[in-house]
Amino acid sequence: MTSIKKPVIFCDFDGTITLSDNIVAIMKEFKPEGYEQIMKRTVEQEISLRQGVGEMFALLPSSRKDEIVEFVIGRAGIRGGFREFLDYVKQENIEFFVTSGGMDFFIDPLLAPFDIPAEHIFCNSADFSVDKIGILWPHPCQDPCNNGCGMCKTTVMRRFPADQYERILIGDSLTDFEGAKIADLVYSRSILTDKCAELDVKHVPFTDFFDIMDDMKQKQQQGVL
């Protein structure tokens, strides 16, 4: 890392900002028939994330929107230190982006108290105007990524050239790993930590956002951020 480049942060939502994965929780709570096999194939990477998530939500009727939203808002806890971390990056003039494979109908209300600009939140959208829930993909993969990400984190990250920015990724799962490969620094938890260690990607494990803030402050003092 060099102090010449400008730091920019790309932060996952489900299981990172929140304490658990909301898509998985929705499926396990509402149990649409056939979701288990689709989820298994998605996790095992037999089908793309975009295909798997789209197929799972297509099993749910749009008429259950209010129930689903109420369920997610009622159960999704925010990870400790998130508000303090946002205050810190704002004070340090570090751009912060939410990059999520989740859906706007639960991300927007959960993030509303934190005043993150709408243009700094990248996620998928849900269409409740048809019988079954449809998923829209406003941020698809662009070359060189062709993984069928749905919301392509590497495409967003590549908007910030590596020769000008220190690209910092915060995440927890395999959906963050392609982004981790091109990041200068990764703050990881859960499966992402295991994957980074396995493939020798530079990473700093964290439990909450206080951990990340403390590490970034230390790196600033050392002149490496």
RODREN-349435 format. One line per field, with one value per residue: residue number from 0; residue in one letter; x, y, z of N, C-alpha, C, O, CB in turn. Coordinates in steps of 0.2 Angstrom, whole numbers, plus 5000, padded with zeros to 4 digits. Glycine has a CB too. Example, Ala and Ser with C-alpha at 12.3 -4.5 7.8 and 13.67 -1.06 7.14 Angstrom:
BEGIN
nr = 0,1
rest = A,S
n.u = 5066,5064
n.v = 4972,4989
n.w = 5039,5035
ca.u = 5062,5068
ca.v = 4978,4995
ca.w = 5039,5036
c.u = 5066,5064
c.v = 4984,5000
c.w = 5039,5039
o.u = 5071,5067
o.v = 4983,5006
o.w = 5042,5040
cb.u = 5057,5070
cb.v = 4978,4997
cb.w = 5045,5029
***
This chain:
BEGIN
nr = 0,1,2,3,4,5,6,7,8,9,10,11,12,13,14,15,16,17,18,19,20,21,22,23,24,25,26,27,28,29,30,31,32,33,34,35,36,37,38,39,40,41,42,43,44,45,46,47,48,49,50,51,52,53,54,55,56,57,58,59,60,61,62,63,64,65,66,67,68,69,70,71,72,73,74,75,76,77,78,79,80,81,82,83,84,85,86,87,88,89,90,91,92,93,94,95,96,97,98,99,100,101,102,103,104,105,106,107,108,109,110,111,112,113,114,115,116,117,118,119,120,121,122,123,124,125,126,127,128,129,130,131,132,133,134,135,136,137,138,139,140,141,142,143,144,145,146,147,148,149,150,151,152,153,154,155,156,157,158,159,160,161,162,163,164,165,166,167,168,169,170,171,172,173,174,175,176,177,178,179,180,181,182,183,184,185,186,187,188,189,190,191,192,193,194,195,196,197,198,199,200,201,202,203,204,205,206,207,208,209,210,211,212,213,214,215,216,217,218,219,220,221,222,223,224
rest = M,T,S,I,K,K,P,V,I,F,C,D,F,D,G,T,I,T,L,S,D,N,I,V,A,I,M,K,E,F,K,P,E,G,Y,E,Q,I,M,K,R,T,V,E,Q,E,I,S,L,R,Q,G,V,G,E,M,F,A,L,L,P,S,S,R,K,D,E,I,V,E,F,V,I,G,R,A,G,I,R,G,G,F,R,E,F,L,D,Y,V,K,Q,E,N,I,E,F,F,V,T,S,G,G,M,D,F,F,I,D,P,L,L,A,P,F,D,I,P,A,E,H,I,F,C,N,S,A,D,F,S,V,D,K,I,G,I,L,W,P,H,P,C,Q,D,P,C,N,N,G,C,G,M,C,K,T,T,V,M,R,R,F,P,A,D,Q,Y,E,R,I,L,I,G,D,S,L,T,D,F,E,G,A,K,I,A,D,L,V,Y,S,R,S,I,L,T,D,K,C,A,E,L,D,V,K,H,V,P,F,T,D,F,F,D,I,M,D,D,M,K,Q,K,Q,Q,Q,G,V,L
n.u = 5004,5002,5004,5001,4991,4973,4962,4948,4933,4924,4910,4902,4885,4875,4877,4889,4888,4875,4871,4868,4864,4852,4845,4846,4840,4827,4823,4823,4814,4801,4801,4798,4792,4805,4816,4827,4835,4839,4846,4857,4863,4867,4876,4886,4891,4886,4877,4876,4877,4867,4858,4854,4849,4839,4830,4826,4819,4809,4800,4792,4777,4772,4763,4766,4775,4775,4775,4787,4796,4794,4798,4812,4816,4813,4822,4835,4850,4862,4879,4891,4898,4896,4890,4899,4910,4907,4906,4920,4926,4920,4925,4938,4938,4936,4930,4915,4907,4893,4892,4882,4875,4862,4844,4835,4823,4825,4837,4838,4828,4835,4847,4843,4844,4857,4861,4868,4873,4862,4868,4879,4876,4876,4866,4854,4838,4820,4805,4789,4777,4772,4765,4774,4789,4800,4818,4828,4842,4852,4866,4876,4888,4903,4915,4931,4924,4914,4906,4892,4887,4876,4874,4888,4903,4916,4916,4911,4921,4932,4929,4937,4952,4967,4979,4977,4969,4968,4961,4949,4942,4928,4921,4912,4909,4909,4905,4911,4924,4930,4931,4940,4951,4956,4958,4967,4968,4960,4946,4940,4928,4921,4918,4925,4937,4943,4944,4953,4964,4967,4970,4980,4978,4980,4974,4964,4957,4941,4929,4920,4915,4923,4935,4940,4941,4950,4961,4963,4966,4978,4986,4986,4994,5006,5009,5005,4993
n.v = 4994,5011,5029,5038,5034,5036,5031,5020,5012,4997,4989,4974,4969,4959,4949,4956,4970,4968,4956,4943,4933,4939,4935,4921,4919,4923,4913,4902,4905,4907,4896,4892,4880,4870,4878,4873,4865,4873,4883,4875,4871,4884,4888,4878,4882,4877,4883,4900,4915,4924,4917,4908,4916,4923,4912,4907,4918,4919,4909,4914,4922,4938,4944,4943,4952,4963,4955,4949,4959,4965,4954,4954,4967,4966,4956,4958,4962,4976,4976,4978,4994,5000,5013,5021,5018,5023,5037,5039,5036,5046,5058,5056,5058,5047,5038,5028,5014,5004,4988,4976,4960,4959,4964,4979,4981,4977,4982,4996,5001,4997,5003,5016,5024,5028,5038,5036,5041,5038,5035,5029,5016,5000,4988,4974,4975,4972,4966,4968,4969,4959,4942,4933,4936,4946,4948,4962,4967,4979,4981,4973,4960,4965,4965,4961,4952,4938,4930,4929,4937,4944,4957,4965,4965,4967,4974,4986,4990,4992,5004,5012,5016,5005,5011,5023,5022,5015,5001,4995,4981,4975,4961,4945,4932,4919,4926,4938,4936,4937,4951,4952,4948,4958,4968,4980,4978,4968,4966,4954,4941,4925,4914,4920,4924,4911,4907,4917,4915,4902,4904,4913,4927,4944,4949,4955,4948,4952,4956,4965,4982,4991,4984,4985,4999,5002,4995,5002,5015,5012,5009,5021,5029,5022,5026,5019,5019
n.w = 5000,4997,5002,4992,4984,4984,4997,4995,4999,4998,5003,5008,5011,5016,5030,5033,5035,5040,5053,5048,5034,5023,5012,5013,5025,5022,5013,5021,5031,5024,5015,5001,4990,4983,4984,4991,4983,4973,4980,4985,4973,4969,4980,4978,4967,4955,4947,4942,4953,4950,4942,4952,4963,4957,4953,4965,4971,4962,4966,4976,4980,4974,4982,4995,4999,5009,5021,5020,5019,5032,5040,5037,5041,5054,5060,5056,5062,5064,5062,5075,5078,5066,5063,5069,5062,5049,5052,5055,5042,5035,5041,5038,5025,5016,5003,5003,4998,4997,4992,4986,4984,4988,4990,4985,4992,5005,5009,5007,5017,5029,5029,5029,5041,5041,5032,5020,5004,4990,4978,4981,4985,4979,4973,4970,4962,4966,4958,4961,4954,4946,4947,4953,4963,4954,4950,4946,4938,4939,4939,4931,4926,4918,4905,4912,4919,4919,4927,4930,4941,4945,4954,4951,4959,4956,4944,4948,4956,4947,4942,4948,4946,4948,4949,4954,4966,4982,4984,4995,5002,5010,5017,5018,5012,4999,4988,4988,4984,4971,4970,4981,4976,4967,4976,4986,4999,5011,5022,5031,5036,5042,5029,5019,5025,5026,5013,5008,5015,5010,4997,4997,4998,5003,5019,5033,5046,5054,5067,5071,5066,5073,5074,5061,5059,5069,5064,5052,5057,5063,5052,5045,5054,5053,5040,5029,5023
ca.u = 5000,5006,5000,5000,4984,4967,4958,4941,4930,4918,4908,4896,4879,4872,4883,4894,4885,4871,4874,4867,4863,4845,4842,4846,4835,4820,4821,4822,4808,4795,4801,4795,4794,4810,4821,4833,4840,4842,4851,4862,4867,4871,4882,4891,4893,4884,4874,4878,4873,4862,4853,4851,4844,4833,4825,4823,4814,4803,4796,4788,4772,4773,4758,4769,4780,4774,4777,4794,4800,4793,4802,4819,4818,4813,4827,4842,4854,4867,4885,4893,4903,4895,4889,4906,4915,4904,4908,4927,4928,4918,4930,4945,4936,4937,4923,4912,4902,4890,4891,4878,4870,4855,4839,4834,4817,4827,4844,4836,4826,4840,4852,4840,4846,4864,4862,4873,4870,4859,4872,4884,4873,4875,4862,4849,4831,4815,4799,4783,4772,4770,4763,4780,4794,4806,4824,4831,4850,4855,4874,4878,4895,4906,4922,4933,4921,4908,4904,4885,4887,4870,4877,4895,4907,4923,4914,4910,4928,4936,4928,4942,4958,4971,4985,4975,4966,4969,4954,4948,4935,4925,4916,4911,4907,4912,4902,4916,4931,4932,4933,4945,4957,4959,4958,4974,4967,4953,4944,4936,4926,4918,4921,4930,4944,4946,4946,4958,4970,4968,4973,4986,4976,4981,4967,4964,4950,4937,4923,4915,4918,4928,4941,4942,4943,4957,4967,4964,4970,4985,4990,4987,4999,5012,5010,5004,4986
ca.v = 5000,5018,5034,5042,5033,5038,5025,5019,5006,4993,4985,4970,4971,4953,4945,4960,4976,4964,4950,4937,4934,4940,4931,4914,4919,4924,4907,4897,4907,4907,4890,4891,4873,4869,4882,4870,4862,4879,4886,4870,4872,4890,4887,4873,4885,4873,4889,4907,4918,4928,4912,4905,4920,4924,4907,4906,4923,4917,4904,4917,4927,4946,4946,4942,4957,4966,4950,4948,4966,4965,4949,4956,4972,4964,4952,4960,4966,4979,4974,4983,4999,5002,5020,5025,5018,5028,5044,5039,5037,5053,5063,5055,5059,5041,5036,5022,5011,4997,4983,4970,4955,4959,4968,4986,4982,4977,4986,5003,5003,4995,5008,5023,5028,5030,5043,5034,5043,5033,5033,5025,5009,4996,4982,4972,4977,4967,4969,4965,4970,4952,4937,4930,4941,4946,4952,4966,4967,4985,4982,4966,4959,4968,4962,4954,4947,4934,4925,4929,4939,4948,4964,4963,4969,4969,4979,4993,4992,4994,5011,5016,5013,5003,5016,5030,5021,5009,4998,4991,4977,4972,4956,4939,4926,4918,4931,4944,4934,4940,4957,4952,4946,4964,4973,4981,4976,4965,4965,4948,4937,4919,4910,4924,4923,4904,4907,4922,4911,4896,4906,4918,4934,4948,4950,4956,4946,4956,4954,4971,4988,4994,4981,4988,5006,5002,4993,5007,5020,5010,5009,5028,5031,5019,5029,5014,5020
ca.w = 5000,4997,5004,4986,4981,4988,4999,4993,5002,4995,5008,5007,5016,5020,5034,5034,5038,5045,5056,5045,5027,5023,5007,5015,5030,5019,5010,5027,5034,5020,5013,4995,4987,4978,4985,4994,4978,4970,4985,4985,4967,4969,4985,4976,4961,4949,4943,4944,4958,4947,4941,4958,4967,4953,4953,4972,4972,4958,4969,4981,4977,4976,4987,5002,5000,5016,5026,5019,5022,5039,5043,5037,5045,5061,5062,5053,5066,5061,5066,5080,5076,5059,5063,5071,5056,5044,5055,5054,5035,5032,5044,5034,5017,5012,5000,5006,4994,4998,4986,4988,4980,4990,4986,4987,4997,5012,5010,5008,5024,5034,5028,5029,5047,5041,5027,5014,4997,4986,4972,4984,4986,4973,4974,4965,4963,4966,4955,4964,4950,4943,4952,4957,4963,4949,4952,4941,4938,4936,4939,4929,4925,4912,4904,4910,4923,4916,4932,4932,4948,4947,4956,4950,4963,4952,4939,4952,4959,4942,4940,4952,4943,4953,4949,4958,4972,4987,4984,5001,5001,5017,5016,5022,5009,4992,4983,4989,4983,4965,4972,4985,4971,4964,4981,4989,5006,5012,5029,5030,5041,5040,5023,5015,5028,5025,5006,5007,5018,5006,4990,4999,4997,5009,5022,5040,5049,5059,5071,5070,5062,5077,5072,5055,5061,5073,5060,5047,5060,5064,5046,5044,5058,5050,5034,5024,5021
c.u = 5004,5001,4998,4993,4978,4963,4951,4938,4924,4916,4902,4891,4877,4878,4889,4892,4879,4874,4873,4865,4855,4842,4841,4840,4828,4818,4819,4816,4801,4795,4797,4797,4799,4816,4828,4838,4843,4847,4858,4866,4870,4877,4887,4893,4892,4881,4876,4874,4867,4856,4849,4846,4838,4828,4822,4818,4808,4798,4791,4783,4773,4768,4761,4775,4780,4777,4785,4798,4799,4797,4809,4821,4818,4818,4834,4845,4860,4874,4888,4899,4902,4894,4896,4911,4913,4907,4916,4929,4926,4923,4936,4944,4938,4930,4921,4907,4899,4889,4888,4875,4863,4850,4837,4828,4819,4833,4842,4833,4831,4845,4850,4843,4853,4866,4868,4869,4868,4864,4879,4882,4872,4872,4857,4842,4826,4809,4793,4777,4769,4768,4768,4785,4799,4812,4826,4838,4853,4862,4877,4885,4897,4913,4927,4929,4915,4906,4896,4884,4880,4872,4885,4900,4913,4921,4914,4917,4932,4934,4933,4949,4963,4977,4983,4972,4968,4962,4954,4942,4934,4920,4916,4911,4911,4910,4907,4923,4934,4935,4939,4952,4960,4959,4965,4974,4960,4952,4939,4934,4923,4922,4926,4937,4947,4948,4952,4965,4972,4972,4978,4984,4976,4974,4969,4957,4947,4931,4918,4919,4923,4934,4944,4944,4949,4962,4968,4968,4977,4989,4991,4993,5006,5013,5009,4996,4984
c.v = 5006,5023,5039,5041,5035,5032,5025,5012,5003,4988,4981,4972,4965,4950,4949,4966,4973,4958,4943,4938,4934,4936,4923,4914,4920,4917,4902,4899,4906,4900,4888,4884,4873,4873,4879,4868,4868,4882,4881,4871,4878,4890,4883,4876,4881,4878,4895,4910,4921,4923,4910,4909,4922,4919,4906,4911,4922,4912,4908,4922,4934,4948,4946,4947,4960,4961,4949,4954,4966,4960,4951,4961,4971,4960,4954,4964,4970,4978,4980,4988,5002,5010,5024,5024,5023,5035,5044,5040,5044,5058,5062,5056,5053,5039,5029,5020,5005,4994,4977,4966,4955,4963,4974,4986,4981,4981,4993,5005,5002,5000,5015,5027,5031,5035,5042,5037,5037,5030,5030,5018,5006,4989,4980,4975,4972,4970,4965,4966,4964,4947,4934,4936,4940,4950,4955,4966,4973,4986,4975,4966,4963,4965,4965,4949,4944,4929,4925,4932,4942,4955,4962,4968,4971,4974,4986,4995,4994,5001,5015,5013,5011,5007,5022,5028,5015,5006,4993,4988,4974,4967,4949,4932,4925,4923,4938,4942,4936,4947,4957,4951,4953,4970,4974,4978,4973,4964,4959,4945,4930,4916,4914,4924,4916,4904,4912,4918,4906,4898,4912,4925,4938,4950,4951,4954,4951,4953,4959,4977,4992,4991,4984,4995,5006,5000,4999,5013,5019,5011,5016,5031,5028,5022,5024,5014,5028
c.w = 5000,4999,4998,4984,4986,4990,4997,4996,4999,5000,5007,5012,5020,5023,5035,5038,5043,5048,5053,5038,5026,5018,5009,5021,5027,5016,5016,5030,5030,5016,5006,4992,4982,4979,4987,4989,4974,4974,4985,4979,4966,4974,4982,4969,4954,4944,4946,4950,4956,4945,4947,4962,4963,4953,4960,4973,4968,4960,4974,4977,4979,4981,4994,5003,5007,5021,5026,5021,5029,5043,5043,5041,5053,5064,5061,5058,5062,5065,5070,5077,5069,5059,5064,5065,5050,5046,5054,5047,5032,5035,5040,5027,5013,5009,5002,5001,4997,4992,4988,4983,4982,4987,4989,4993,5004,5014,5011,5015,5030,5034,5029,5035,5046,5036,5022,5008,4993,4980,4975,4986,4980,4975,4969,4967,4963,4962,4958,4960,4946,4949,4956,4957,4958,4952,4946,4943,4935,4936,4937,4927,4918,4911,4909,4915,4919,4921,4933,4939,4950,4948,4956,4953,4960,4947,4942,4954,4953,4939,4944,4951,4949,4954,4953,4965,4976,4988,4990,5001,5008,5015,5020,5018,5002,4987,4983,4986,4977,4966,4977,4981,4969,4969,4983,4996,5007,5019,5028,5036,5038,5034,5019,5018,5026,5017,5004,5009,5013,5000,4991,4997,5003,5012,5029,5042,5054,5062,5070,5067,5066,5076,5066,5056,5064,5068,5055,5050,5061,5057,5044,5048,5056,5043,5028,5021,5020
o.u = 5010,4995,4994,4989,4980,4961,4948,4942,4919,4920,4897,4892,4878,4883,4893,4894,4879,4879,4876,4863,4851,4836,4836,4836,4823,4812,4815,4812,4797,4790,4793,4803,4799,4821,4833,4844,4849,4853,4863,4873,4876,4882,4893,4897,4895,4881,4879,4868,4861,4850,4843,4841,4833,4822,4816,4812,4802,4793,4786,4785,4775,4770,4758,4778,4786,4780,4788,4803,4804,4800,4813,4826,4821,4819,4839,4844,4863,4874,4888,4903,4906,4897,4897,4914,4918,4909,4918,4933,4929,4925,4940,4949,4941,4925,4926,4902,4903,4886,4892,4872,4859,4852,4838,4828,4815,4834,4845,4836,4831,4848,4854,4844,4855,4872,4872,4864,4871,4864,4883,4886,4868,4874,4857,4841,4827,4807,4793,4771,4763,4769,4767,4786,4803,4811,4827,4840,4855,4865,4880,4889,4893,4916,4927,4930,4911,4904,4894,4880,4878,4872,4888,4901,4916,4926,4916,4919,4937,4938,4934,4950,4964,4981,4988,4972,4970,4958,4957,4936,4938,4915,4920,4911,4915,4914,4907,4927,4940,4940,4943,4957,4966,4961,4969,4979,4955,4957,4934,4937,4922,4928,4931,4942,4953,4954,4957,4970,4978,4977,4980,4988,4974,4970,4973,4952,4951,4928,4912,4925,4927,4939,4950,4950,4954,4968,4974,4973,4981,4995,4996,4997,5011,5019,5011,4994,4979
o.v = 5006,5023,5043,5045,5035,5028,5031,5007,5007,4983,4983,4975,4965,4948,4947,4967,4975,4956,4939,4944,4929,4934,4920,4909,4916,4915,4898,4894,4903,4898,4884,4882,4877,4873,4881,4869,4867,4884,4884,4871,4879,4893,4885,4873,4882,4877,4896,4908,4921,4924,4909,4907,4922,4920,4904,4910,4924,4911,4904,4926,4935,4953,4949,4947,4960,4963,4949,4953,4967,4962,4951,4961,4974,4960,4951,4970,4967,4978,4986,4986,5006,5013,5029,5029,5025,5039,5050,5045,5047,5063,5067,5056,5054,5038,5025,5024,5000,4996,4973,4969,4951,4966,4975,4990,4983,4983,4996,5010,5006,5002,5020,5033,5035,5037,5046,5035,5032,5025,5027,5014,5008,4986,4984,4977,4967,4976,4959,4965,4965,4949,4934,4940,4935,4955,4952,4966,4973,4990,4972,4971,4963,4963,4971,4943,4948,4923,4921,4929,4941,4959,4959,4974,4977,4978,4991,5001,4999,5003,5021,5008,5015,5007,5026,5033,5010,5009,4988,4991,4972,4969,4949,4927,4929,4924,4942,4946,4938,4949,4962,4953,4953,4975,4969,4976,4976,4962,4960,4945,4930,4915,4911,4924,4916,4902,4910,4919,4904,4895,4915,4929,4936,4953,4949,4957,4955,4948,4958,4976,4996,4994,4986,4997,5010,5003,5000,5016,5023,5013,5018,5034,5032,5021,5025,5010,5030
o.w = 5003,4997,4999,4981,4992,4986,4997,4995,4997,5002,5004,5017,5026,5020,5039,5044,5049,5045,5055,5036,5028,5019,5009,5021,5030,5017,5015,5033,5033,5013,5006,4992,4977,4976,4986,4989,4972,4971,4985,4979,4963,4972,4983,4966,4949,4938,4951,4951,4959,4947,4947,4964,4966,4954,4960,4975,4970,4958,4976,4973,4985,4985,4999,5008,5010,5026,5031,5025,5032,5048,5048,5045,5057,5070,5064,5058,5058,5072,5067,5073,5067,5054,5061,5064,5047,5042,5051,5045,5028,5031,5039,5023,5008,5013,5002,5000,4999,4987,4991,4978,4980,4981,4995,4997,5008,5019,5016,5018,5035,5040,5030,5034,5050,5035,5021,5006,4993,4979,4971,4990,4976,4979,4964,4972,4959,4964,4957,4962,4943,4954,4962,4953,4957,4955,4940,4949,4930,4932,4941,4928,4913,4916,4909,4914,4916,4918,4937,4942,4956,4944,4960,4952,4960,4946,4940,4953,4954,4935,4942,4954,4954,4959,4954,4969,4973,4991,4991,5000,5012,5012,5024,5021,5000,4982,4978,4986,4976,4964,4976,4983,4968,4968,4983,4999,5005,5023,5025,5042,5032,5034,5017,5015,5024,5016,5000,5006,5012,4997,4986,4994,5009,5009,5032,5041,5057,5059,5068,5065,5064,5075,5066,5053,5063,5069,5053,5047,5061,5057,5041,5045,5056,5040,5022,5018,5018
cb.u = 4995,5009,5003,5005,4983,4962,4959,4939,4928,4920,4906,4899,4873,4869,4885,4898,4881,4864,4871,4862,4865,4844,4846,4852,4836,4820,4827,4828,4808,4795,4799,4796,4788,4807,4819,4831,4835,4837,4849,4860,4862,4866,4879,4888,4900,4880,4866,4878,4877,4864,4856,4856,4848,4835,4829,4829,4817,4806,4800,4793,4765,4772,4752,4772,4779,4767,4774,4796,4796,4785,4801,4821,4812,4806,4826,4842,4857,4866,4891,4896,4910,4889,4884,4909,4915,4897,4907,4930,4925,4911,4931,4947,4941,4940,4924,4910,4904,4883,4899,4873,4874,4855,4833,4832,4812,4828,4848,4831,4819,4843,4856,4833,4845,4868,4864,4874,4875,4853,4875,4887,4867,4882,4859,4849,4829,4813,4800,4782,4773,4775,4760,4783,4798,4803,4829,4828,4853,4852,4876,4874,4897,4906,4924,4940,4918,4910,4907,4882,4892,4867,4875,4897,4909,4926,4907,4906,4931,4935,4921,4940,4962,4974,4988,4970,4958,4973,4953,4949,4936,4922,4916,4906,4900,4910,4895,4916,4931,4927,4927,4945,4955,4954,4953,4976,4969,4953,4941,4941,4921,4911,4915,4928,4943,4941,4940,4958,4969,4962,4968,4992,4968,4985,4962,4965,4951,4935,4924,4912,4912,4926,4940,4936,4937,4956,4965,4958,4966,4985,4985,4981,4998,5011,5017,5005,4981
cb.v = 5000,5019,5038,5040,5025,5043,5024,5020,5008,4990,4989,4962,4973,4949,4939,4962,4981,4962,4950,4932,4928,4947,4931,4912,4925,4929,4904,4897,4914,4912,4885,4896,4870,4870,4888,4864,4858,4884,4886,4863,4871,4896,4885,4866,4887,4867,4888,4912,4923,4931,4907,4903,4927,4925,4900,4907,4930,4915,4899,4922,4924,4950,4942,4935,4963,4968,4943,4946,4972,4964,4943,4957,4978,4960,4945,4962,4963,4987,4972,4980,4996,4999,5022,5021,5010,5028,5045,5033,5031,5055,5061,5048,5065,5036,5037,5023,5010,4998,4982,4973,4948,4961,4963,4990,4977,4970,4985,5005,5000,4988,5008,5023,5025,5024,5050,5027,5047,5035,5040,5028,5010,4995,4982,4965,4983,4965,4967,4968,4976,4950,4931,4924,4941,4949,4947,4973,4960,4991,4984,4964,4952,4976,4963,4953,4951,4931,4926,4923,4944,4945,4967,4963,4966,4963,4978,4992,4986,4989,5013,5016,5017,4996,5017,5033,5020,5011,4994,4996,4971,4978,4954,4939,4926,4911,4934,4946,4926,4940,4961,4946,4941,4966,4972,4988,4982,4958,4971,4942,4940,4921,4908,4931,4923,4899,4910,4928,4908,4893,4909,4916,4935,4954,4944,4964,4939,4963,4952,4973,4993,4993,4974,4988,5010,4997,4987,5010,5022,5003,5006,5032,5029,5012,5032,5007,5017
cb.w = 5006,4990,5009,4981,4980,4984,5006,4985,5010,4988,5014,5008,5012,5015,5030,5027,5033,5040,5063,5048,5022,5022,5000,5019,5035,5013,5006,5031,5036,5015,5018,4989,4985,4971,4990,4998,4973,4968,4992,4986,4961,4972,4991,4975,4961,4951,4944,4938,4962,4940,4937,4963,4968,4945,4951,4977,4971,4951,4973,4985,4979,4969,4986,5002,4995,5017,5025,5011,5018,5042,5039,5029,5044,5062,5059,5046,5072,5061,5060,5086,5076,5056,5068,5077,5053,5043,5062,5057,5031,5035,5051,5035,5015,5017,4992,5013,4987,5002,4982,4994,4979,4998,4986,4982,4994,5014,5004,5002,5025,5033,5022,5029,5053,5040,5031,5014,4994,4983,4969,4990,4991,4969,4981,4964,4958,4973,4947,4971,4944,4938,4948,4954,4970,4943,4955,4941,4935,4940,4946,4922,4924,4912,4897,4911,4929,4909,4938,4930,4949,4954,4963,4942,4970,4949,4935,4958,4962,4936,4942,4960,4938,4951,4942,4953,4970,4993,4978,5007,4996,5022,5008,5027,5008,4990,4984,4996,4983,4959,4976,4990,4966,4959,4987,4989,5011,5009,5032,5026,5045,5038,5019,5014,5036,5026,5002,5010,5025,5004,4986,4995,4994,5007,5021,5041,5053,5055,5078,5077,5060,5085,5071,5049,5065,5079,5056,5044,5067,5067,5040,5046,5065,5050,5033,5026,5026
***
